[in-house]
């Protein structure tokens, strides 16, 4: 039997599954189990009838996980020792001295996860050219070993000055402790300049590393002999065995899957310029795509820098489970606290009592109580009203007005996030199509598009599980970076290429160890004007071309270019497997899970025979089942379009049609045509 490919995305509320084999795609969704994420995975595999095939090694599994993210956000890392040079143990505590409360005369001292007793120093030093000026002695190592034995940490982070030029001293320390502890060294995790960012990234990797390693080892064992790969924050996959030691590279594991799917769909429908909007149960992730996933080395998690390459995603605490409340000033607020999967929104009927965005959508009629998860989960409208009522009484408004207010506030948070990744970076949102996915995205997409004056939007087929689909679209690969500084036009192309080739060899060897020998690669240089702090990544062909491209890119991003020397900061290598491009099959070959059965989408049209009440609309609005819409069917809002894992609210003034892949193409009308429906 041919090997099947299973993408799994573990979110805060739901765990999503997409199975692809031959020309068919099958999807499934179960509630997450945050305390033991692997339980939901095994449950989903069982419900999909895949246990025997997984046990026979016939399924290739690609997994996006939130275990690393949640551990970091919730401060649930392990006891970690931090080893650095003499005189530098306070670097992580000092940081960049950036105050969150800039104009607060009596700022509160921020909480820190660092234990100063676990900050250790060793008397060794390299200079800025990588020359050893203070060697690491056996006595130094013996002293470290005694301190570690007394402190009894679970993991160790090593961050020595200029170790990216010569890792020898870090390697010696690692050799002393790697047999007994989880060890993270900066010369492997992030061989770049800036000791604070490098140290924080290394410390984070050590802090959450043992948790990730334990989880991945346990999951790999449970799924053996089927292979398990993990989605990295860069949008490339990595074997679970290697990922177990690189927790910091998994912090955007799930959201990166959504971008991989959006990118693949964009290429297939010839629409590479997309603003993506991924609204799940706990958070919303937004990003900009221009034919590729944009990467950044200035990412953050819990306000701490994470300088490893990761998808340039902006995340806010606004999801279907986001809780509404009244603040001290009497203003209605939504999020970032979430009801999560347990107990979940009140309408889930699992003991939740807090009012959430999902409850508001249900009260407004935008969610159908009998159509959630294809009817496998009944929503409780009475419980939703009961959750909203105390807040409505407090504000002295009706429950429906409160529900509308909750939606408007959640929308405004998401609109601001989309403006950050577009307008604030010099892009006009009207030049892009808005693509929504995630279980809650379709309910809000028309509102967001209206606010940004975007005329076209896309809701992909199976958008409620698109991040899991992206696990199948992603390629195995690596992003390798290493600091190499110098004035660019004083360097030599052949010498620069040789350094990049050396990094490529390292990355290719890692992929070869995973059984991947056919690869393609790209070289990039991080460049800046001499004297600047931050850099821009520029594709490298020749030095002359890179300098010209840098000037042009600086002009586009910042509105000016300077007559100054261009400085090289870092070398970057992107390498990935060469495989057939991921392409979705036509909808006639797509199946969905419904009430435990697999139903072929046949394209028959059942427009207009079901109606429902919608708050704000005088007449009942039509409700369409997405998988029963013919490709020729043109829908005019207001209407609801339901599918097993999401619902689309088509507003007045918007029209919807299907393409050959089953994607919904939404178009804003020049003028609102009232409440006519097709």
Secondary structure by P-SEA (a helix, b strand, c coil): ccbbbbbbbbcccbbbbbbbcccbbbbbbbbbccccaaaaaaaaaaaaccaaaaaaccbbbbbbbaaaaaaaaaccccbbbbbbcccccccccccccccccccccccccccccccccccccccccccccccccccccaaaaaaaaaaaaaacccbbbbbcccccccaaaaaaaaaaccccccccccccccccccaaaaaaaaaaaaaaaaaaaaaaaaaaaaaccbbbbbbccccccccccccccccccccaaaaaaaaaaaaaaaaaacccccbbbbbccccccccccccbbbbbcccccccccccccccccccccccccbbbbbccccccccccccccccccccccccccccccaaaaaaaaccccccccccccbbbbaaaaaaaaaaaaaaacccaaaaaaaaaaaaaaaaaaaaaaaccccccccccbbbbbbcccccccaaaaaaaacccbbbbcccccaaaaaaaaacccbbbbbbbbbcccccccaaaaaaaaaaaaaaaaaaaaaaccccccbbbbbbcccccccbbbbbbbccaaaaaaaaaaaaaaaccccccbbbbbcbbbbbbbbbcccccccccccccccccccccccccccccccbbbbbcccccbbbbbccccccccccccccbbbbccccccccccccccccccccbbbbbbcccccccccc
